[in-house]
Amino acid sequence: MKQSLILNSLLGQKDLVERYLGYSRRSLSSFSFTSIFAWQDFFQFEFKLLEDCLCVFAQNETGKFLYLPPLGKDVSSDVIEACFGMMEDVNRGSGVTRIENVTAEQLPLFPTDKYKCDLRGHEYCYDREDIALLKGNAYKPKRSSYNHFVGHYQHRYIPYSDEMITECLDLYQRWADGRRRAHPEDIYTHMLDENRTVHETVLRHCQPLGLTGRVVMVDGKIKAYTFGHEVNRDMFCVLFEISDLDVKGLSVYVFRELCRDAGLRRYRFINAMDDFGLENIRKTKQSFHPCVLLPAYVVTKK
């Protein structure tokens, strides 16, 4: 089996990863170079070419796993078996060996007599126009929140620029402190700490990653920011969205304005990612009435 190890810097792999992503039908947020790049402080990523399939491995102190299913025009059972063999050589039965972010369409690659496919969760997708318009009784509470913000605050919705990074990260810290007080569960507070690093990494590389970034200024200060990227021709992913918890209606405002943004009008769907298995996040995302829930699976060998 032909094998080639790519040894350049992570950002230098952007074109390669995006070329192989283009061979896959993709709708999950993880099928993007940004999704890989954002977690570089927590995983060492390794790119291998096996039979003209790109395999993206991630490794930390617990072991090695495949971050995405193999990417290519034709993914064979030999490629999948080779990936499991490479992981098992490192993990030696530790239980870490797995393939993350498998879509429903890719499940036929993993016959049930050999593999176990577990549902990890769902990503919440919305019709962009539904959020842009907020029409009907279902969105009445959201319209009320939006109108309250617009009627009570002097504000501007503008593109992000690099000199805004410090103010955005300060906002993240205030937001995280408020979330931590409201939801002191260990898993949630750990996620808040990790995501501070992820946000800084992404903000510092917004331009080379080709992200869409917007901020909301209230009385001359940044009170919200949101960033995202294309997943496919019809879908845009909201990578993250942070808003000042003390400004009523702001979270609805920033999500709606992003969906109304001229730069996003070519997309039919907005992917707001998953709820991390946390009830408070699930309720918030359900309140915007997703039109599709996209399942994501984890595959292990039986």
C-alpha positions in Angstrom: 0.0 0.0 0.0 1.4 3.4 -1.0 2.0 5.6 2.0 3.3 9.2 2.2 3.8 11.3 5.3 3.2 15.0 5.0 5.7 17.0 7.1 4.9 20.7 6.5 3.5 23.0 9.1 -0.2 22.7 9.9 -1.3 25.8 8.1 0.7 24.7 5.1 -1.7 21.7 4.8 -4.8 23.8 4.1 -4.8 23.4 0.4 -4.2 19.6 0.6 -6.9 19.1 3.2 -9.4 21.2 1.3 -8.7 19.3 -2.0 -9.5 16.0 -0.4 -12.5 17.4 1.5 -13.8 18.3 -2.0 -14.0 14.5 -2.7 -16.5 14.0 0.1 -20.2 14.8 0.5 -20.0 16.8 3.7 -22.4 18.6 6.0 -20.9 18.1 9.4 -18.9 21.1 10.7 -15.8 18.9 11.3 -15.3 18.5 7.6 -13.2 21.7 7.3 -9.6 22.6 7.7 -10.6 25.2 10.3 -12.0 22.4 12.5 -8.6 20.7 12.5 -6.5 23.9 12.8 -8.6 25.2 15.8 -7.6 22.2 18.0 -3.9 22.2 17.3 -3.1 23.1 21.0 -4.8 19.9 22.2 -3.8 17.4 19.5 -0.9 16.7 17.3 -2.3 16.2 13.8 -0.7 13.8 11.3 -1.6 13.6 7.6 -1.0 10.3 5.7 -1.9 9.5 2.1 -3.0 5.9 1.7 -4.1 4.7 -1.8 -4.9 8.3 -2.7 -7.0 8.8 0.4 -6.1 11.5 3.0 -6.2 10.2 6.6 -6.1 12.8 9.3 -4.9 11.4 12.6 -5.0 13.2 15.9 -2.9 12.3 19.0 -2.5 13.4 22.6 -1.4 11.8 25.8 -4.3 9.4 25.8 -3.6 7.9 22.4 -4.2 8.2 18.6 -7.5 8.3 16.7 -8.7 9.2 13.2 -10.2 12.7 13.4 -12.2 12.2 10.1 -13.1 9.2 8.0 -10.5 8.7 5.2 -11.0 11.4 2.5 -10.9 10.4 -1.1 -12.8 9.6 -4.3 -12.8 5.9 -3.4 -12.4 4.7 0.2 -11.6 1.0 0.3 -11.9 -1.4 3.2 -8.1 -1.8 2.9 -7.6 1.9 3.7 -9.9 1.6 6.7 -8.2 -1.5 8.0 -4.8 0.2 7.6 -5.9 3.2 9.6 -7.1 0.9 12.4 -3.8 -0.9 12.3 -1.8 2.3 12.7 -3.9 3.4 15.6 -3.6 0.1 17.3 0.2 0.1 17.0 0.2 3.3 19.1 -2.7 2.6 21.4 -2.1 -1.1 22.2 -5.6 -1.9 23.3 -6.1 1.3 25.3 -9.6 1.8 23.9 -8.8 5.1 22.2 -8.7 3.6 18.7 -11.7 5.0 16.8 -12.8 7.0 13.8 -14.6 10.2 14.7 -17.1 12.4 12.8 -18.6 9.7 10.6 -21.7 10.9 8.7 -24.8 8.8 8.1 -24.0 8.6 4.4 -20.6 7.0 5.3 -22.0 4.2 7.5 -22.0 1.7 4.6 -18.2 1.9 4.6 -18.3 0.1 8.0 -20.2 -3.3 7.8 -21.8 -4.1 11.2 -20.1 -7.6 11.3 -16.7 -5.8 11.7 -17.4 -2.4 13.2 -19.5 -0.8 15.9 -21.1 2.6 15.0 -22.2 4.7 18.0 -24.2 7.9 17.6 -22.1 10.7 19.2 -24.7 13.5 18.8 -26.4 15.8 16.3 -25.6 19.1 14.7 -28.3 21.7 14.5 -29.1 23.1 11.0 -31.4 25.9 10.3 -33.0 27.3 7.2 -31.1 30.6 6.8 -34.2 32.5 5.7 -36.2 31.3 8.7 -33.7 33.0 11.0 -33.2 36.0 8.7 -37.0 36.7 8.7 -38.1 35.3 12.1 -41.6 35.0 10.8 -44.6 33.4 12.4 -45.7 32.5 15.9 -42.8 30.0 16.5 -40.4 32.9 16.3 -42.5 35.5 18.3 -40.2 35.3 21.4 -37.1 35.8 19.2 -38.6 38.8 17.4 -39.4 40.3 20.8 -35.8 39.8 21.9 -34.4 41.2 18.7 -36.7 44.3 18.8 -35.8 45.0 22.4 -32.1 45.1 21.5 -32.6 47.3 18.4 -34.9 49.6 20.3 -32.7 50.1 23.4 -29.1 50.1 22.2 -26.9 52.2 19.9 -25.2 49.5 17.9 -23.2 48.6 14.8 -22.8 45.3 13.1 -19.4 45.3 11.3 -16.7 43.0 10.0 -14.0 41.8 12.3 -10.5 43.1 12.0 -7.2 41.9 13.5 -6.9 44.8 16.0 -10.1 43.7 17.7 -8.6 40.5 19.1 -7.8 41.7 22.6 -11.3 43.2 23.1 -12.9 40.0 21.7 -10.9 37.7 24.1 -11.8 40.0 27.0 -15.4 39.6 26.1 -15.0 35.8 25.9 -13.5 35.8 29.4 -16.5 37.8 30.8 -18.9 35.6 29.0 -17.2 32.4 30.2 -17.2 33.6 33.8 -20.9 34.3 33.6 -21.6 30.9 32.1 -19.4 29.2 34.7 -21.5 30.8 37.5 -24.7 29.7 35.9 -23.6 26.2 35.0 -20.8 25.0 37.4 -20.7 21.4 36.1 -17.2 20.1 35.6 -17.6 19.1 32.0 -19.0 22.5 31.0 -16.3 24.5 32.9 -13.6 22.4 31.3 -15.1 23.1 27.9 -15.1 26.8 28.6 -11.4 26.8 29.5 -10.5 24.8 26.4 -12.5 27.0 24.1 -10.7 30.1 25.3 -7.6 28.7 23.7 -9.5 27.6 20.6 -11.0 31.1 20.1 -7.6 32.8 20.4 -6.1 30.4 17.9 -8.8 31.1 15.4 -9.0 34.8 15.9 -5.2 35.1 15.4 -5.5 33.3 12.0 -8.8 34.5 10.8 -7.4 35.9 7.5 -5.4 32.9 6.3 -8.2 30.5 7.3 -10.6 32.5 5.2 -13.2 32.9 7.9 -16.2 35.2 7.9 -16.0 37.3 11.2 -18.4 39.9 12.5 -18.7 41.9 15.7 -21.5 44.0 17.2 -20.4 47.3 18.7 -22.6 48.8 21.5 -21.7 52.3 22.6 -18.4 51.9 20.9 -17.4 48.6 22.6 -17.4 45.1 21.3 -20.3 43.3 22.9 -20.6 40.3 20.5 -18.6 38.4 17.9 -19.3 35.5 15.6 -17.1 33.6 13.1 -17.9 30.9 10.6 -16.9 29.2 7.4 -18.4 27.3 4.4 -19.1 23.6 4.8 -20.5 23.1 1.3 -22.1 25.1 -1.4 -25.4 25.2 0.4 -24.3 25.3 4.1 -22.4 27.8 6.3 -21.2 26.8 9.7 -21.2 29.1 12.7 -18.0 28.1 14.3 -18.7 30.2 17.4 -20.8 33.1 18.7 -20.2 35.0 21.9 -22.4 37.9 23.2 -22.4 39.9 26.4 -24.9 38.2 28.8 -26.0 41.6 30.3 -27.2 43.0 26.9 -30.8 41.7 26.5 -31.6 40.4 23.0 -28.1 40.6 21.7 -27.6 36.9 21.1 -30.7 36.8 18.9 -29.6 40.0 17.2 -26.2 38.7 16.2 -27.5 35.3 15.0 -30.2 37.0 12.9 -27.9 39.6 11.4 -25.4 36.9 10.4 -28.2 35.1 8.6 -29.2 38.3 6.9 -25.5 39.2 6.0 -25.0 39.8 2.3 -22.0 37.5 2.4 -24.1 34.5 3.4 -27.1 34.9 1.1 -25.9 32.2 -1.2 -26.3 29.6 1.5 -29.5 27.8 2.2 -28.6 26.3 5.5 -26.8 27.4 8.7 -25.1 24.7 10.8 -24.8 25.8 14.4 -22.8 22.6 15.4 -23.8 20.3 18.3 -24.9 20.8 21.9 -21.9 18.9 23.5 -24.5 16.8 25.3 -25.4 19.7 27.6 -29.0 20.5 28.3 -28.7 24.3 28.5 -27.1 24.4 25.0 -29.6 21.9 23.6 -32.5 24.1 24.8 -31.0 27.2 23.2 -30.4 25.6 19.9 -33.8 23.9 19.9 -35.5 27.3 20.5 -34.4 28.5 17.1 -36.3 25.5 15.5 -33.7 23.6 13.5 -35.0 22.2 10.2 -32.5 19.3 10.2 -30.5 17.4 12.9 -27.4 15.9 11.4 -26.1 12.8 13.1 -22.4 12.2 13.8 -21.1 8.7 14.6 -18.0 7.2 16.2 -16.8 4.0 14.7 -14.7 1.3 16.5 -13.8 -2.2 15.7 -15.8 -5.1 17.2 
